[in-house]
Amino acid sequence: MAGLTWKSLDQPEAVMDFEHGRSLGVQVGESELWRSELRPGWSWDEDIKPYAEGATSCPMVHREYVISGRIRYLMDDGTEHVAGPGEHLVIEPGHRAWVVGDEPCVMLDW
């Protein structure tokens, strides 16, 4: 059976507020999408780690697309990358991140 289902991030089903940003989420079937605006000063250590139940780095896989701004990723093995607009990333568990520069980082994550 063919079908079409949609939702808008302008009417999120889930909202996560951080000290330095906000993420808005929707779920369509098994697909989940988040749009995050992370302001300068946002970091995994400051904004996420307190809720990570003792994790020293992010235990999740992320698939991201950076719309604007820059974000730096540091993997537990020492690999690092600063991502900017137009980049698509797959980030495995075992990473930390923080916004780079004076511009908010806006990204999609699924």
GROMACS elastic network, one bead per residue, 0.5 to 0.9 nm:
[ bonds ]
;  ai    aj funct       b0    kb
    5    28     6  0.68018   500
    5    29     6  0.82137   500
    6    27     6  0.89241   500
    6    28     6  0.65115   500
    7    10     6  0.86430   500
    7    11     6  0.76071   500
    7    12     6  0.81752   500
    7    26     6  0.67118   500
    7    27     6  0.76089   500
    7    28     6  0.69009   500
    8    11     6  0.54131   500
    8    12     6  0.66908   500
    8    25     6  0.89725   500
    8    26     6  0.72051   500
    9    13     6  0.81420   500
    9    24     6  0.64017   500
    9    25     6  0.63629   500
    9    26     6  0.63063   500
    9    33     6  0.82467   500
    9    34     6  0.76804   500
    9    35     6  0.72012   500
   10    24     6  0.82547   500
   11    24     6  0.85498   500
   11    25     6  0.87722   500
   11    26     6  0.82051   500
   12    15     6  0.67709   500
   12    24     6  0.55885   500
   12    25     6  0.53055   500
   12    26     6  0.55039   500
   12    27     6  0.89926   500
   12    34     6  0.89213   500
   13    24     6  0.75655   500
   13    25     6  0.58970   500
   13    26     6  0.52547   500
   13    27     6  0.76116   500
   14    23     6  0.81639   500
   14    24     6  0.58532   500
   14    26     6  0.65553   500
   14    34     6  0.88739   500
   15    22     6  0.71812   500
   15    23     6  0.57592   500
   15    25     6  0.63218   500
   16    21     6  0.85269   500
   16    22     6  0.56361   500
   16    23     6  0.50744   500
   16    24     6  0.65728   500
   16    25     6  0.83828   500
   17    20     6  0.81315   500
   17    21     6  0.61861   500
   17    23     6  0.65171   500
   17    24     6  0.87624   500
   18    22     6  0.56733   500
   18    23     6  0.82455   500
   18    38     6  0.85007   500
   18    42     6  0.82119   500
   18    47     6  0.58076   500
   18    48     6  0.78546   500
   19    22     6  0.82660   500
   19    41     6  0.88844   500
   19    42     6  0.75609   500
   19    46     6  0.84331   500
   19    47     6  0.63409   500
   20    37     6  0.87221   500
   20    38     6  0.60851   500
   20    39     6  0.52230   500
   20    40     6  0.70198   500
   20    41     6  0.61874   500
   20    43     6  0.81372   500
   20    46     6  0.89724   500
   20    47     6  0.71044   500
   21    36     6  0.73703   500
   21    37     6  0.55667   500
   21    39     6  0.54021   500
   21    40     6  0.86782   500
   21    42     6  0.68372   500
   21    47     6  0.85790   500
   21   104     6  0.85720   500
   22    35     6  0.84039   500
   22    36     6  0.57280   500
   22    37     6  0.55685   500
   22    38     6  0.64560   500
   22    39     6  0.86564   500
   23    34     6  0.62765   500
   23    35     6  0.55499   500
   23    37     6  0.64275   500
   23    38     6  0.81461   500
   24    33     6  0.82852   500
   24    34     6  0.53797   500
   24    35     6  0.53053   500
   24    36     6  0.63740   500
   24    37     6  0.88610   500
   25    32     6  0.71348   500
   25    33     6  0.55818   500
   25    35     6  0.65485   500
   25    36     6  0.87334   500
   26    31     6  0.84521   500
   26    32     6  0.58516   500
   26    33     6  0.55499   500
   26    34     6  0.66646   500
   27    30     6  0.69257   500
   27    31     6  0.56342   500
   27    33     6  0.63657   500
   27    34     6  0.88971   500
   28    31     6  0.52318   500
   28    32     6  0.63859   500
   28    33     6  0.84257   500
   29    32     6  0.79523   500
   31   110     6  0.75164   500
   32   109     6  0.84555   500
   32   110     6  0.57338   500
   33   108     6  0.70130   500
   33   109     6  0.58767   500
   34   107     6  0.81484   500
   34   108     6  0.56098   500
   34   109     6  0.50577   500
   34   110     6  0.63025   500
   35   106     6  0.71514   500
   35   107     6  0.57090   500
   35   109     6  0.64040   500
   35   110     6  0.89894   500
   36   105     6  0.77397   500
   36   106     6  0.55413   500
   36   107     6  0.54167   500
   36   108     6  0.64603   500
   36   109     6  0.77553   500
   37   104     6  0.63234   500
   37   105     6  0.56757   500
   37   107     6  0.67841   500
   38    41     6  0.82337   500
   38    42     6  0.59110   500
   38    43     6  0.86032   500
   38    69     6  0.89601   500
   38    98     6  0.87805   500
   38    99     6  0.69438   500
   38   103     6  0.89685   500
   38   104     6  0.54010   500
   38   105     6  0.51104   500
   38   106     6  0.63931   500
   38   107     6  0.85035   500
   39    42     6  0.57176   500
   39    99     6  0.69939   500
   39   102     6  0.80644   500
   39   103     6  0.69169   500
   39   105     6  0.64097   500
   39   106     6  0.86685   500
   40    43     6  0.86687   500
   40    98     6  0.83836   500
   40    99     6  0.56289   500
   40   100     6  0.68907   500
   40   101     6  0.65933   500
   40   102     6  0.56160   500
   40   103     6  0.63342   500
   40   104     6  0.57261   500
   40   105     6  0.79050   500
   41    46     6  0.86800   500
   41    98     6  0.74421   500
   41    99     6  0.64629   500
   41   100     6  0.82576   500
   41   101     6  0.89146   500
   41   102     6  0.87560   500
   42    45     6  0.86071   500
   42    46     6  0.70363   500
   42    47     6  0.64030   500
   42    97     6  0.85583   500
   42    98     6  0.57223   500
   42    99     6  0.56812   500
   42   100     6  0.89308   500
   42   104     6  0.89730   500
   43    46     6  0.53492   500
   43    47     6  0.57582   500
   43    48     6  0.74470   500
   43    49     6  0.89100   500
   43    96     6  0.77775   500
   43    97     6  0.57430   500
   43    99     6  0.64497   500
   44    47     6  0.54144   500
   44    49     6  0.59152   500
   44    57     6  0.79665   500
   44    58     6  0.78023   500
   44    95     6  0.88761   500
   44    96     6  0.56356   500
   44    97     6  0.53531   500
   44    98     6  0.62022   500
   45    48     6  0.60823   500
   45    50     6  0.75488   500
   45    56     6  0.83991   500
   45    57     6  0.80867   500
   45    96     6  0.71913   500
   45    97     6  0.79022   500
   45    98     6  0.82697   500
   46    49     6  0.63146   500
   46    50     6  0.71227   500
   47    50     6  0.69575   500
   47    51     6  0.82559   500
   48    51     6  0.56451   500
   48    52     6  0.64137   500
   48    58     6  0.85299   500
   49    53     6  0.77206   500
   49    54     6  0.76415   500
   49    55     6  0.69475   500
   49    56     6  0.72070   500
   49    57     6  0.74441   500
   49    58     6  0.78825   500
   50    53     6  0.72941   500
   50    54     6  0.78901   500
   50    55     6  0.89533   500
   51    54     6  0.80308   500
   51    55     6  0.88611   500
   52    55     6  0.54223   500
   52    56     6  0.81087   500
   52    57     6  0.83908   500
   52    58     6  0.76693   500
   52    59     6  0.85309   500
   54    57     6  0.89942   500
   55    58     6  0.68032   500
   55    59     6  0.72234   500
   56    59     6  0.87260   500
   56    94     6  0.82958   500
   56    95     6  0.88539   500
   56    96     6  0.85882   500
   57    75     6  0.84746   500
   57    76     6  0.75290   500
   57    93     6  0.77848   500
   57    94     6  0.52653   500
   57    95     6  0.52640   500
   57    96     6  0.55369   500
   58    61     6  0.83360   500
   58    92     6  0.88004   500
   58    93     6  0.58240   500
   58    94     6  0.53769   500
   58    95     6  0.53087   500
   58    96     6  0.61549   500
   58    97     6  0.88811   500
   59    92     6  0.80650   500
   59    94     6  0.57312   500
   59    95     6  0.76626   500
   60    91     6  0.82660   500
   60    92     6  0.67582   500
   60    94     6  0.77133   500
   60    95     6  0.87034   500
   61    90     6  0.72673   500
   61    91     6  0.56265   500
   61    93     6  0.52813   500
   61    94     6  0.88031   500
   62    89     6  0.77411   500
   62    90     6  0.57080   500
   62    91     6  0.50556   500
   62    92     6  0.66381   500
   62    93     6  0.81284   500
   62   109     6  0.64095   500
   62   110     6  0.65730   500
   63    88     6  0.73467   500
   63    89     6  0.56975   500
   63    91     6  0.64263   500
   63    92     6  0.88658   500
   63   108     6  0.81443   500
   63   109     6  0.54953   500
   63   110     6  0.53865   500
   64    87     6  0.80499   500
   64    88     6  0.55748   500
   64    89     6  0.51751   500
   64    90     6  0.64931   500
   64    91     6  0.79889   500
   64   107     6  0.66123   500
   64   108     6  0.54448   500
   64   110     6  0.65836   500
   65    84     6  0.89630   500
   65    85     6  0.78946   500
   65    86     6  0.67355   500
   65    87     6  0.57081   500
   65    89     6  0.64609   500
   65   106     6  0.87734   500
   65   107     6  0.54824   500
   65   108     6  0.51542   500
   65   109     6  0.66345   500
   66    69     6  0.74642   500
   66    70     6  0.77448   500
   66    71     6  0.85182   500
   66    83     6  0.71795   500
   66    84     6  0.59647   500
   66    86     6  0.57014   500
   66    87     6  0.55828   500
   66    88     6  0.66702   500
   66    89     6  0.84389   500
   66   105     6  0.73552   500
   66   106     6  0.61845   500
   66   108     6  0.65498   500
   66   109     6  0.88262   500
   67    84     6  0.76290   500
   67    86     6  0.60689   500
   67    87     6  0.80102   500
   67   105     6  0.75003   500
   67   106     6  0.53935   500
   67   107     6  0.52159   500
   67   108     6  0.75023   500
   68    84     6  0.66188   500
   68    86     6  0.78818   500
   68   103     6  0.81295   500
   68   104     6  0.73631   500
   68   105     6  0.54628   500
   68   106     6  0.51840   500
   68   107     6  0.70681   500
   69    83     6  0.84352   500
   69    84     6  0.59741   500
   69    85     6  0.64237   500
   69    99     6  0.78979   500
   69   100     6  0.76918   500
   69   101     6  0.78189   500
   69   102     6  0.83773   500
   69   103     6  0.54438   500
   69   104     6  0.54504   500
   69   106     6  0.63772   500
   69   107     6  0.86530   500
   70    82     6  0.65715   500
   70    83     6  0.55150   500
   70    85     6  0.71733   500
   70    98     6  0.87613   500
   70    99     6  0.60305   500
   70   100     6  0.53533   500
   70   101     6  0.70487   500
   70   103     6  0.76204   500
   70   104     6  0.76729   500
   70   105     6  0.55384   500
   70   106     6  0.84489   500
   71    81     6  0.83269   500
   71    82     6  0.55447   500
   71    83     6  0.53543   500
   71    84     6  0.67708   500
   71    97     6  0.67469   500
   71    98     6  0.56367   500
   71   100     6  0.53477   500
   71   101     6  0.85939   500
   71   105     6  0.65747   500
   72    80     6  0.71640   500
   72    81     6  0.57025   500
   72    83     6  0.61886   500
   72    84     6  0.89503   500
   72    96     6  0.83173   500
   72    97     6  0.53884   500
   72    98     6  0.54583   500
   72    99     6  0.63068   500
   72   100     6  0.64318   500
   73    79     6  0.81750   500
   73    80     6  0.53838   500
   73    81     6  0.53788   500
   73    82     6  0.62702   500
   73    83     6  0.78155   500
   73    91     6  0.85550   500
   73    95     6  0.65830   500
   73    96     6  0.58096   500
   73    98     6  0.69567   500
   74    77     6  0.81647   500
   74    78     6  0.62800   500
   74    79     6  0.59291   500
   74    81     6  0.68558   500
   74    82     6  0.88778   500
   74    94     6  0.86072   500
   74    95     6  0.54996   500
   74    96     6  0.53461   500
   74    97     6  0.62089   500
   74    98     6  0.89375   500
   75    78     6  0.53294   500
   75    79     6  0.51854   500
   75    80     6  0.60866   500
   75    81     6  0.89233   500
   75    91     6  0.86989   500
   75    92     6  0.84456   500
   75    93     6  0.82843   500
   75    94     6  0.57733   500
   75    96     6  0.64857   500
   75    97     6  0.87256   500
   76    79     6  0.73835   500
   76    93     6  0.88232   500
   76    94     6  0.53316   500
   76    95     6  0.56928   500
   76    96     6  0.79079   500
   77    80     6  0.88885   500
   77    94     6  0.82095   500
   77    95     6  0.87353   500
   82   100     6  0.79702   500
   83    86     6  0.86470   500
   83    87     6  0.63581   500
   83    88     6  0.84825   500
   83    89     6  0.81973   500
   84    87     6  0.59662   500
   84   105     6  0.83825   500
   85    88     6  0.88636   500
   85   105     6  0.88212   500
   85   106     6  0.87610   500
   85   107     6  0.86922   500
   91    94     6  0.86166   500
   91    95     6  0.76727   500
   92    95     6  0.73281   500
   99   102     6  0.84545   500
   99   103     6  0.83233   500
   99   104     6  0.73157   500
   99   105     6  0.65040   500
  100   103     6  0.77880   500
  100   104     6  0.85557   500
  100   105     6  0.82458   500
  101   104     6  0.81165   500
